[in-house]
């Protein structure tokens, strides 16, 4: 969530300034790209964890997740979309936004059916097939009709001729989400958290290494050029090996940043077990417990509030960012305290000193 805050702060504050500020925004963007793979993996992980621990009574939970998915696709969408006015250049901007919450909502609708019917290994294979098949269609299918172009972008994504202002294509991200369910099932069925933390770190390191190798290939291609491969093949390989290929998510991007997310999760799990950073984890948990509210609220803080202020550039901009995070955290802490108070049982009435 901190990466989300920083990315949208940079969009709202640095992007309108242009020049050196825009260059800084691009560098920050490379750091914050962990956010989307992290969100998808953690969302899938939570489904796998809940399924592993409630396998025999999963039906009520499935209905609860479906209600949450419908909330994301309706109320959540309508709350978030107006803030994208920052990027709009024409009157139809509102129907051209598909935020990540829409994709997570669809994953929440489909995920419970898949996880109750397929084993962890089958879900891992299906996730890889969906990701690879989505890229095959994204690279090889170029419809001309506008409805088909829109369908392609929503389902598989496309690198060029974008119809939407922003889009997190469903099929490749659902493949990543299914991979997260496998991780969650590991966590839910293992008696030792330390063992799972180590496994997360190993998988994260393996994925990150693959990402680094692909990015290395990308740098070689960038230096050599595409004369030997042909323009189409060079363009495809260039996108597949780019660490910044987010729309749709490329293999190098997912491996590099998804691996970093998994390694971070493993480190945080170890920190929780050993008691290190306990106070800071407790503070961060306030945001985690209300992640949807935090996600919707930060759009208004950054894309509406910070953008409307039109502040000039100054070198101590990190202090401004910290101030916005403090405001967001204070709102979430207040909400968390209110919910905690509502959950407290009422004291039994007493009469004459006796219960």
C-alpha angles and dihedrals in degrees: 000000000000089000089052091051092049094046094051092042089055090048094051099038107030104030097066091050095062124188116060091356090059090051089053090049091054091052092049089048090062089055096047096049088095088078102079098044088044092052093049095045093047092046090052091043091056091052091050092047094049092046092050092052097041102033093134095048102033098126097080090046091050090055090048091052091049091053089051090049091053089049090054092048095048118021094022092051094048092048095050103039098069091061091065089075084103090075098037123118101167139035095260094062094113094065093048099067124098106170123196090259089068091055092046089049092055090046089053090052095050102030099071091053093049097045093051092053106037132055121238092259092049091050091051091052092045091050092053092046092050091049094047094041091049091055091047090056093041091055099036107036117072110170119188101203113092096230091053092046089052091048091050093050094048095047105031109005128230132227097216139031091033115197097190132059090228131359137173101198112228105222102053093041091048087055089055090046091055089052087055091054089059090054091049092052089052089054094045096050100039117094092207122060091195090061092052092045089055091048091051090051093049093048090044091051092048092049092045091051090052089049092051091050091051092047089049089054088049091055091050091050091048091054097041099041131215102282094114097043105044126247099273097047092043091051092050095049091043090058095042092054098041118111089209097052098117104144096082100010110249127214094249092048095049094042095048100042096029089052090050090050093052093047089050091050090052091050092049091049090053090047090052092050094050095042094242114144090007094149093047093047088052090054091048091049089066088066092042094054090055100032095140093052090045091051094051094041095052091060089063094044093051111020093040109022105035093036092051093051092061092205119193120243118269130171095240092063091129087071089057090051092049089050091054091049090051090053092049093046092049091054092048092045090052091050091046092051090049092052092046090053091049090054094054112106115243115249117256114258115253131209124195092345093305125105 
